[in-house]
Amino acid sequence: MSDAPDLTPTLITPDWPAPANVHAFATTRETGPSQGAFAAFNVATHVGDNADHVALCRRLLARQTGDERPFLWLNQTHGARVQQHYPRRTALQSEIPEADAAVADSADYACVVLTADCLPVFFCNRTGTRVAVAHAGWRGLAGGVLEATVAALNTPTEEIIAWLGPAISNAQFEVGPEVFDAFVAVHPEAEDAFDLSPYRLGHYMADLYRLARLRLERLGIDEVSGGHFCTASESRFYSYRRDNGQTGRMASVIWLD
């Protein structure tokens, strides 16, 4: 009998009415080879973790798709660009596409975004022919990353369903007035997603989940699940805010059979 630790990642599977050939999950930090501030399943190469540990985490992650298909890794910029194909590239970080969402209409690759408080939003159409995942922090939400992702799906919005993955909750996400203004100045109904902060005058507690739902509703997407996590208060998740920036990243992955 081996005494080697079980490094298989602990996953969260979306509870949503997706077709059987659509597969998705979000990782946690609960099991894996990473250590210290990055314990235990960090797949991000840019946070200062041991490169060998990250590489092992990525290999373990690939196994979870069943056939170790390639992952479409992104250089995320808190913007609204959507990557719509799997590009030829080397291992150089500079050649990884700059985008905050990815779409797939075949089984050739898996879409993935990394988060540690920002909101991952999963999408698929009801016929199971197109999937996507978006990295939506407040800047991305305000900048239209969800709208851009839905447009890239090229599917009638009534045929799209969504699932909101692990993100920071409004009870933990204090923001300044510039964040409030970025949303409310464009869409006044977004005021419903902000409460006055009990900690600092002129600040707000922002609800990323509510902001995302409002934008999806405006697009005509009414089948939206998830949104019941808090990365900052649940120890099973990485949290950039809770850990003062010294932390790993979770992966949100979606693919087609």
JOBELVEN-V711792 format. One record per residue. N is the residue number from 1. D_CENTER is the distance of its C-alpha to the mean C-alpha in Angstrom with 2 decimals. Layout:
N|D_CENTER / N|D_CENTER
This chain:
1|37.65 / 2|34.97 / 3|33.89 / 4|30.77 / 5|27.63 / 6|25.13 / 7|22.06 / 8|20.21 / 9|16.64 / 10|16.15 / 11|13.56 / 12|12.34 / 13|13.11 / 14|12.31 / 15|15.57 / 16|15.99 / 17|18.90 / 18|17.54 / 19|20.34 / 20|21.34 / 21|20.44 / 22|16.71 / 23|14.87 / 24|11.38 / 25|10.17 / 26|7.95 / 27|10.10 / 28|11.96 / 29|14.39 / 30|17.45 / 31|19.18 / 32|19.51 / 33|21.68 / 34|20.21 / 35|22.48 / 36|23.09 / 37|20.37 / 38|17.97 / 39|19.06 / 40|18.31 / 41|15.47 / 42|14.06 / 43|12.97 / 44|12.89 / 45|16.21 / 46|16.44 / 47|16.65 / 48|20.20 / 49|19.87 / 50|22.59 / 51|22.05 / 52|23.58 / 53|21.32 / 54|18.17 / 55|19.89 / 56|20.75 / 57|17.27 / 58|16.20 / 59|19.30 / 60|18.64 / 61|15.13 / 62|16.86 / 63|19.37 / 64|17.01 / 65|16.98 / 66|20.75 / 67|22.20 / 68|20.24 / 69|19.42 / 70|18.02 / 71|14.38 / 72|13.52 / 73|12.33 / 74|11.65 / 75|13.11 / 76|10.68 / 77|13.00 / 78|11.48 / 79|13.25 / 80|13.30 / 81|14.36 / 82|13.35 / 83|14.49 / 84|16.61 / 85|18.36 / 86|18.49 / 87|20.71 / 88|23.48 / 89|22.99 / 90|24.14 / 91|22.38 / 92|22.79 / 93|19.73 / 94|21.31 / 95|21.18 / 96|17.45 / 97|16.42 / 98|15.21 / 99|12.45 / 100|9.04 / 101|8.75 / 102|10.77 / 103|13.24 / 104|15.61 / 105|18.94 / 106|20.39 / 107|20.02 / 108|20.44 / 109|17.02 / 110|13.53 / 111|10.47 / 112|7.73 / 113|5.11 / 114|5.63 / 115|5.27 / 116|8.45 / 117|8.88 / 118|6.70 / 119|5.12 / 120|2.36 / 121|5.72 / 122|7.68 / 123|11.16 / 124|14.48 / 125|18.09 / 126|20.68 / 127|22.65 / 128|20.01 / 129|20.58 / 130|17.37 / 131|13.64 / 132|10.56 / 133|6.79 / 134|5.81 / 135|4.48 / 136|6.78 / 137|8.89 / 138|12.44 / 139|13.68 / 140|11.34 / 141|12.10 / 142|15.70 / 143|15.82 / 144|14.97 / 145|11.73 / 146|11.57 / 147|15.27 / 148|15.11 / 149|12.73 / 150|15.08 / 151|18.00 / 152|16.98 / 153|16.89 / 154|20.56 / 155|21.01 / 156|22.77 / 157|20.38 / 158|22.35 / 159|21.35 / 160|17.54 / 161|15.68 / 162|12.19 / 163|10.33 / 164|8.38 / 165|6.57 / 166|7.52 / 167|8.05 / 168|11.44 / 169|14.16 / 170|16.86 / 171|19.36 / 172|17.88 / 173|16.59 / 174|19.78 / 175|19.88 / 176|22.86 / 177|24.68 / 178|23.18 / 179|19.82 / 180|21.84 / 181|23.90 / 182|21.11 / 183|20.15 / 184|23.52 / 185|25.62 / 186|24.00 / 187|23.44 / 188|25.71 / 189|24.23 / 190|21.13 / 191|23.56 / 192|22.92 / 193|19.52 / 194|21.36 / 195|23.90 / 196|26.32 / 197|25.56 / 198|28.15 / 199|27.86 / 200|28.52 / 201|30.57 / 202|28.91 / 203|25.34 / 204|22.93 / 205|20.43 / 206|17.50 / 207|15.60 / 208|12.11 / 209|12.15 / 210|15.58 / 211|14.91 / 212|12.32 / 213|14.86 / 214|17.66 / 215|16.32 / 216|15.65 / 217|19.09 / 218|20.65 / 219|19.54 / 220|21.20 / 221|18.36 / 222|19.68 / 223|18.16 / 224|15.05 / 225|14.32 / 226|12.43 / 227|11.78 / 228|14.10 / 229|12.54 / 230|13.15 / 231|11.72 / 232|14.78 / 233|17.36 / 234|16.38 / 235|17.49 / 236|15.53 / 237|12.38 / 238|12.21 / 239|12.74 / 240|13.62 / 241|15.83 / 242|17.57 / 243|18.34 / 244|19.43 / 245|17.16 / 246|18.47 / 247|15.72 / 248|13.48 / 249|9.80 / 250|7.97 / 251|6.88 / 252|5.14 / 253|8.25 / 254|10.42 / 255|14.05 / 256|17.47 / 257|20.72
